[in-house]
Amino acid sequence: YTGSCQVTLVKSLESDGYSAVQLGVGEIKEKNLPNSYVQHFKKNNMPVSRWLKEFKVKDPSKFQIGQRVPIEMFVMGDYVDVSGTSKGKGFAGVMKRHNFSGLPTSHGASDKVRSRGSSGGGSGQPQRVFKGTRMAGRMGQDWITTHKIEVVKVDMENEMLLLKGALPGSVGSMVVVKETIKAQKHKRALIAQKTSVKKTANVAKKAAPAKSPAGAPKK
């Protein structure tokens, strides 16, 4: 629900060192929030929000605390980048987590097929495991961004966006929609409604005036 976003804080270059706008969205009870969060909203006489997200802007003077973000900023055919927390998939091995091909299945190595192999250093390398080595571990629950998602429809009445493509996160999770950073060379054009040639001919035939028979007196 993009229309429920409201400006909760405005930062300027003079007071904070950079220009940014903080947006709040979602509903939550005050008892489920820390007191510092509650006081942040009560200071400006605003209802509490479930999520807060900050965006850097060039001109913060255009925004005011309590202002609603209009959904009209997006139009059909635009491309956006959608960010969110991906689904958690639990503890996963290297073949699922890092797309390893696995070890050879010959010579009876049935219990080592999906293992990652040796993690020690090779010839001329220190005999230790380097930081960042790909191993088995928890998969998912990462902040990821899906680029260049097309806006199919903007529902003004319900203040919702209809996007075409896979979005990060599970159902009901928060996502951040921003203007895409990718090139917009292939912008979708409006497609006219398709009609068959036979149907068009029948419509034209009905619309044409009926011809009078030969020899009949003209009115």
Residue pairs with C-beta under 8 A, 6 or more apart in sequence:
1 25
1 158
1 159
1 160
2 69
2 71
2 74
2 159
2 160
2 161
2 177
3 68
3 69
3 70
3 71
3 159
3 160
4 25
4 26
4 159
5 23
5 24
5 25
5 68
5 69
6 23
6 24
6 25
6 46
6 49
6 66
6 67
6 68
6 69
7 21
7 22
7 23
7 63
7 64
7 65
7 66
7 67
7 68
7 69
8 22
8 23
8 24
8 40
8 41
8 44
8 46
8 49
8 52
8 65
9 21
9 22
9 40
9 54
9 65
10 20
10 21
10 22
10 60
10 63
10 64
10 65
11 18
11 19
11 20
11 21
11 22
11 54
11 60
12 19
12 60
12 61
13 19
18 56
19 56
19 57
19 58
19 59
19 60
20 54
20 55
20 56
20 57
20 60
21 54
21 55
21 57
21 60
21 63
22 52
22 53
22 54
22 55
23 52
23 53
23 54
23 55
23 69
24 41
24 46
24 48
24 49
24 50
24 51
24 52
25 49
25 50
25 51
25 53
25 174
26 49
26 50
26 51
26 174
27 47
27 49
27 50
28 48
28 49
28 50
29 48
30 38
30 48
33 48
37 48
38 48
41 47
41 48
41 49
44 65
44 66
46 65
46 66
50 174
51 174
53 176
55 178
57 63
71 154
71 156
71 159
71 160
71 161
72 154
72 156
74 80
74 151
74 154
74 161
74 177
75 151
75 154
76 151
76 152
76 153
76 154
77 150
77 151
77 187
77 188
77 189
77 190
78 150
78 151
78 179
79 148
79 149
79 150
79 151
79 179
79 180
79 182
79 184
79 187
80 148
80 149
80 151
80 163
80 177
80 178
80 179
80 180
81 145
81 146
81 147
81 148
81 149
81 177
81 178
81 179
81 180
81 181
81 182
82 145
82 146
82 149
82 163
82 165
82 167
82 168
82 175
82 176
82 177
83 143
83 144
83 145
83 146
83 168
83 175
83 176
83 178
84 143
84 144
84 167
84 168
84 169
84 173
84 174
84 175
84 176
85 141
85 142
85 143
85 144
85 168
85 169
85 173
85 174
86 140
86 141
86 142
86 143
86 144
86 168
86 169
87 140
87 141
87 169
87 170
88 138
88 139
88 140
88 141
89 96
89 139
89 140
90 138
90 139
90 140
91 136
91 137
91 138
91 139
92 136
92 137
92 138
92 139
93 114
93 116
93 136
94 100
94 114
94 115
94 116
94 134
94 135
94 136
95 101
95 102
95 114
96 139
97 134
97 136
97 137
97 139
98 134
100 116
100 134
102 113
102 114
103 109
103 112
103 113
103 114
103 115
103 117
105 113
116 134
116 135
116 136
119 129
119 133
119 135
120 127
120 128
120 129
121 127
121 128
121 130
144 168
145 168
146 165
146 166
146 167
146 168
147 180
147 181
147 182
148 180
148 182
149 163
149 164
149 165
149 167
149 180
150 163
150 164
150 165
150 188
151 161
151 162
151 163
151 164
152 162
152 163
152 164
153 161
153 162
154 161
154 162
155 161
155 162
161 177
163 177
167 175
168 175
169 175
212 218
